[in-house]
């Protein structure tokens, strides 16, 4: 019996060598993963690109090939991750909360139980950009104005609606609301086709730089009077728009608003080793990661574990425990 077993093992080993190596290398294959981001002018797209590049640099070690896809934003990314069309997605922290609890766009579908958090990234401010000639200085001045609140399926659209409702404005009745992608807003504002637009984004942002650098003078309007909103939703927090990045705007001081966080999410079905590899590369190369975009300057490793509503994926948790970031 033992002799038969030894011969069997020898045959398996011999076949593996014949196929090009040891049994381990014979079974090795490349795992392809796609990271869903957002518009190419936002911070999500370069964020996904930076993560993919780090993992691809270790392709021989991990056997993972990562690609990036520009998408419609948070809601699209959650749904695509849940359906298996994407392995990872960059998602606003409020959308992560709503998905895991079956709220907002997921009210009918129910809680997205397989959604898993990996880590959070940069803070994102709900930014209200307005034309000076429209006489909009605060969100309350939007009544009767033509405003882009964001395309359906984007995180910022719900942020816009929440902010408007917090100050007593109904986006369907009190203003002329447009549902266009944020990346197109700058051109529309400069062309005089809208008076203002919302954009939930990390700063600095290329599209907002475009909006503030044209012939039509532009300002950042404040978003005040939202204390009850912040109490109601745990994923919102006060924030400021840093004027230093936008010399073309007429503001002379940072502008008060509120914001969320960008987070990386995945599915419970994505293998632990894949999530572990992506988490490890970002955190092991943390200082290099921070240099990839000015919006990352405020990051700390500890802050990248905040704003996570979904359960943390076991692959990410394994790294956090190894690194002493979680017990």
N, C-alpha and C positions, 0 to 999 in steps of 0.2 A: 504493500500500500504506500509506504513512504517512498519507495523507488518510483512508483507511478507519479506521485505528487512532485518529486524532484524533476522528473522528465517533463512534466507539464509546465512547471515554472521555467525550465530551461527553454522550452519551445516558445513560450510567451515572450521571454527576454530576447530570444534570437529573432523573432518576428519584429519586435520593436526596433532592434538594431538595424535590421534589413530595411525598415521603413524610414530610417534616418536618425537614429539616436537611441537614447535610453527610453524606457517606458514613459517616463515623465515628459520628456521633450516630444515624444511621439504623440502624446495626447494634448500637448499645448496648442492653443489656438488664440487668435486675436479676438478680443471682445470689443465690439463697436458700441460706443455710447454717443448720444447727441444731447447737447445742452440747449434748451430753449431759452431765449433771452427777450429782446424787445426790439424797438426801432434801432437802426444803425447809428443814429445821432445821439442816443441816450447812453447811460452808463452801463445798462445791462449787457449790451452787445460786447463791449470791450472786457467786461467782467467775465463773461462766458469764454471769450477768447483767451484771456489770461489763464484761466483755470485749465482750459483744454491744452494750451501750450505747455504748461508745467507737467501735465500727465503724459503728454506725447513725448516729452524729452526723456521720459523713463519707459518708453514703450517696450523695450527689450526686457526690462525688469518686471513690469506689470502685465504685459500682454494686452494693454488697453489702447485703443485708438479713439480719441475724442474729437468730435466736430461740433460746430456751433451753428445754430439756426436762428435767424431773425424772425420773430413772431409778433402776434398781436398783443402780447403782454401777459400779465399775471393769470387771468382767468383761463386764457387759452393754454398757458403752460401747465396749470394744475390739471386741466382736463386731459391734455395730451400725455402727461406723466401717468395719470390714472388709467388711460386707455392703452398705455404701452408704446405710444408713438414717439415719446421722448423718455429718456432715462432720467434726466435732470431738468429742472427749470428754475429760473430766477423769478421770484414771486414776492410781492409786497407782503409784509408781515400781517397786515389786516386781512388780505386775501387768504393767507395760510390759516388764520384763525377762523374765518368764515367757512372755508372748505371743510376743515376738520370737525366743525360744529354743525354743518348742514344749514348755513345761513346764506342770505343774499342769493347769488346765482345758483347755489346748491340747495335751496330750500325745498325744491321738488325732488331732487335726486337723493337728498339726505346726506348725512355725514360721510365724508370721503375717508373711510376707515383705514385704507391702505396708504394714505399720505404720510410721508416721513420727512422730518426736518434733518438737514445736514449741518448747516451753520448759517448765521446771519452775516451780512456784509456791511455796506455803508448805510448811513442815515439818508432818508429821502424827505425833502421838504415839499409840502403842498404849496406850489409857487403860482401866484396870480400875477400875470404880466398884462399891463394895460396901456393903451395909447393915452398920452397926455391930453390930446385934444378931445378925448371922450370924457374927461373930467372924472376919472375913477381913481380914488385915492385909498379906498377901503372896500372890502367885499360888499358892504351894504350899498355901495354906489352902483352895483351891477344891475339894479332894477331897470327894466326897459332896454337894456343893452344887448348887443349881439355877442354872445360868448361861446367859445368852444370849451365844452366840459370834458371832452375825451371820447374816444371811440368805444362802442359797446365791447365788452370783453377785456377792457383795460382796467387796471387797479385805480388809476387816477379818476376815472369817471365817477366811481362811488365816493372817492374822497371829495370830489367837487360837490356832489349832491349832499353829502353829509355836512360839509362846510356851509353850503347855502341854506340848508334846513336849520342849522344851528343859529343862524342870524335871521330866521323868519322868512326866507325866500324860497319859493317853489319854482324849480327850474323849468317846469312845463308851463307855468302861468305868468311868472314875474319877469322872465327874460327870454330872449330869442336864443335858445340853446342849439348849438351845433355839436354833432357827434363825429368829429374828424380826428384822425391820428395826431398826436401831439407834435410829431416831427414836421407836420405840414402847417402848424399854427403860425410860425414866424412869418412865412410868406404871406399868409392871409391877413395877418395884422398889418404888415407893411403895405399891403395893397389896399388897405382900407375896407376889406370885406368882413372883418370882425373888429370889435372894440377891445376885446380882452380874451385871454385864454388861461386855463389851468394846466399845470404840468407838475406831476409828482415825480421828483427827480433828484439825483445827487448833483452837487455843484462842485466845479463849474460844468456847464452843459453847452454843447455846441449849438444846439437849436436856439437856446435862450440868448446866447451870444449874438447869433444872427438877428434875433428879434430886437435886441437893444443897440444894434450897430447900424440900422438903416436910417433913411431920411426922416421917417416918422418918429418923433420923440416918444420914448417909452419909459414907464416907471413900474416898479414892483409895488403892487397894492397890498396893504396890510390885511391880515385875516385875524381880527380881534373878536371878542365876545363869544368865545367858544369853550368857556370853562365847563359847561354842562356836557358838551361833546366829549371832552377829555375824561370826565368822570364816568361817562357811559361806556366808552370803549377803551379797554386796557391797552390796546395796541397803538393808540395815538399818544403823542407827547408834544410839548411846546418845542418850537424850533425857530431858527433865524435864517433869513436869506443873506448870505455874505456878499455885500456890495463890492468888495475889493475885486471880485472876479469879473465885474461888469461895468467898466468905466463909461460905457455908452449910455447907461441908465441915468435918469435925472435925480435919483435918490442920493442923499448925502449921508445916510446912516443905514445900518443893517435893518432889515424889515421883519417884524414879528409875524409868525405863522405857526403851523403845527406840522407834524410829519409822522412817517412810519420808517420801517427798515426794509432794505432789500434782503431777501433770504434765499438760500439754495435749498430746494426740496427734491425729493425723489420718491420712489415707491417702495413699499415693503418687499416687493418682488425682485428688486435689483439686488444682485449678490453682495454679500458683506464685503468681500475682498475689493470689489470695484469702488464702493463708497469709501472704504478705508483708504484706498490709494489716493483718491481725490482729496480727501480730508488731510491726509498726511502731507501731500505735496504743497498744499496751500499753507498749512501751519508750519511746516518745517522750513519753508521759504518765505516766512511772514514779512520780513523787512523788504525783500524784493517785491513781494506782492503789493505792499503799501505804496511803492514807488510807481506803480503802473497807472495810477490815476489820482489827481488831487483830492477827489472825494474820499479816498481811502486814508488820508493823512490822520484822521481822528481815530482810526481803528486801534483797538487793543485785542489781544487774544481773548480776554475775558468778555469784551463787548460783543464778540462774534458768537457768543453763546446766549445772548439776550434776544428777546423778541420771537422766540420759537414756541409756537402753540401746539404743533403736531408732535407726536413722540419722536425722539431722536433715533435715527436709523442705527441698528446695532453696529454696523461698520464704522460709523462716525463715533459712536460711543466707545468703541474699542480704542480708537486713537486718543480720544479725550482722557480716558482713564490712564493710558500709558504715559501721556504727557503731563499728568497731574492736574489737568484742568477740571476734571470731575471725579467724584469718588464712586 
